[in-house]
Amino acid sequence: MTTSFRALCLAASLLGLSAGFSGCTSNPGQTSTNPAQPGPAIGQASGAAVGVVAGNVVGAAVGAVEGAAHGIKQPFTNEPHVIRTWRTETTPDGRTIQVPEDTLVDAYGRPISAKK
């Protein structure tokens, strides 16, 4: 066995053992302390309040960063789109056919002209 394989096996076994001994309960909401006592009740309330505040702060920060990134990226975004229209044309032998015309447009639907 190579050293990297042994290290991988050791890491996997330690991860499995830590997950097994992490103290997870099988019944959600069931704690090992009496929630009617003042200590655990205050701990549960303060933990919930800290969790709510921290979650909202992180959510606001992530939203602000994503909004700023979108705003900074917008002027540099030049993703053209193609609009296809069909025109009717008559062939030299008298047949009528539909011919596609593709027009390259910008984000606002304005045609992009080829530079000469």
C-alpha positions as CSV (number, residue, x, y, z in Angstrom):
1,M,0.0,0.0,0.0
2,T,1.1,3.5,-0.7
3,T,1.3,6.3,1.8
4,S,-1.4,8.3,0.2
5,F,-3.8,5.3,0.2
6,R,-3.1,4.7,3.9
7,A,-3.7,8.4,4.6
8,L,-7.0,8.2,2.7
9,C,-8.1,5.1,4.6
10,L,-7.2,6.7,7.9
11,A,-9.1,9.9,7.1
12,A,-12.2,7.9,6.0
13,S,-12.2,5.8,9.1
14,L,-11.7,8.9,11.4
15,L,-14.5,10.6,9.6
16,G,-16.8,7.6,10.1
17,L,-15.9,7.3,13.8
18,S,-16.4,11.0,14.4
19,A,-19.8,10.8,12.7
20,G,-20.7,7.8,14.8
21,F,-19.7,9.4,18.1
22,S,-21.0,12.9,17.4
23,G,-23.9,12.6,19.8
24,C,-26.7,12.8,17.2
25,T,-30.1,11.9,18.7
26,S,-32.7,9.8,16.8
27,N,-35.6,12.0,18.0
28,P,-35.6,15.6,16.7
29,G,-36.3,18.1,19.5
30,Q,-35.4,15.7,22.3
31,T,-32.6,16.9,24.5
32,S,-30.7,15.3,27.4
33,T,-31.6,18.2,29.7
34,N,-34.9,19.4,31.2
35,P,-36.1,22.3,29.0
36,A,-38.3,23.6,31.8
37,Q,-35.3,24.5,33.9
38,P,-34.0,28.1,33.5
39,G,-30.6,27.2,32.2
40,P,-31.5,25.1,29.3
41,A,-34.5,27.3,28.5
42,I,-32.3,30.4,28.3
43,G,-29.7,28.5,26.3
44,Q,-32.3,27.4,23.8
45,A,-33.8,30.9,23.5
46,S,-30.5,32.6,23.1
47,G,-29.2,30.0,20.7
48,A,-32.3,30.5,18.5
49,A,-31.9,34.3,18.6
50,V,-28.2,34.1,17.7
51,G,-29.0,31.7,14.9
52,V,-31.7,33.9,13.4
53,V,-29.6,37.1,13.6
54,A,-26.4,35.3,12.3
55,G,-28.4,33.8,9.4
56,N,-30.0,37.1,8.4
57,V,-26.6,38.9,8.6
58,V,-25.0,36.3,6.4
59,G,-27.9,36.2,4.0
60,A,-27.8,40.0,3.7
61,A,-24.1,40.0,3.1
62,V,-24.3,37.3,0.4
63,G,-27.2,39.1,-1.3
64,A,-25.3,42.4,-1.3
65,V,-22.2,40.8,-2.8
66,E,-24.2,38.9,-5.5
67,G,-26.0,42.1,-6.4
68,A,-22.8,44.1,-6.6
69,A,-21.2,41.4,-8.7
70,H,-24.2,41.4,-11.1
71,G,-24.2,45.2,-11.3
72,I,-20.4,45.3,-12.1
73,K,-20.8,42.6,-14.7
74,Q,-23.8,44.1,-16.5
75,P,-21.9,46.8,-18.6
76,F,-19.5,44.1,-19.8
77,T,-22.1,41.6,-20.8
78,N,-22.5,41.5,-24.5
79,E,-24.4,38.4,-25.1
80,P,-25.9,38.7,-28.6
81,H,-29.0,36.9,-29.5
82,V,-30.2,35.8,-32.9
83,I,-33.7,36.5,-34.1
84,R,-34.8,34.5,-37.1
85,T,-37.4,35.8,-39.5
86,W,-38.7,34.1,-42.6
87,R,-39.2,35.7,-46.0
88,T,-40.9,34.2,-49.0
89,E,-38.9,33.9,-52.2
90,T,-39.7,32.5,-55.6
91,T,-37.1,30.3,-57.3
92,P,-36.2,30.6,-61.0
93,D,-38.3,27.5,-61.7
94,G,-41.4,29.1,-60.2
95,R,-41.5,27.4,-56.7
96,T,-42.2,29.5,-53.6
97,I,-39.9,28.8,-50.7
98,Q,-39.4,30.2,-47.2
99,V,-35.8,31.5,-46.6
100,P,-34.6,32.2,-43.0
101,E,-33.0,35.6,-42.2
102,D,-31.0,35.7,-39.0
103,T,-30.5,39.1,-37.3
104,L,-28.0,39.5,-34.6
105,V,-29.4,41.7,-31.8
106,D,-28.1,43.0,-28.5
107,A,-29.7,42.6,-25.0
108,Y,-32.3,45.3,-25.8
109,G,-33.4,43.8,-29.2
110,R,-31.5,46.4,-31.3
111,P,-29.9,44.9,-34.4
112,I,-26.1,44.8,-34.3
113,S,-24.7,46.0,-37.5
114,A,-21.4,44.6,-38.9
115,K,-18.6,47.1,-38.7
116,K,-17.1,48.0,-42.1
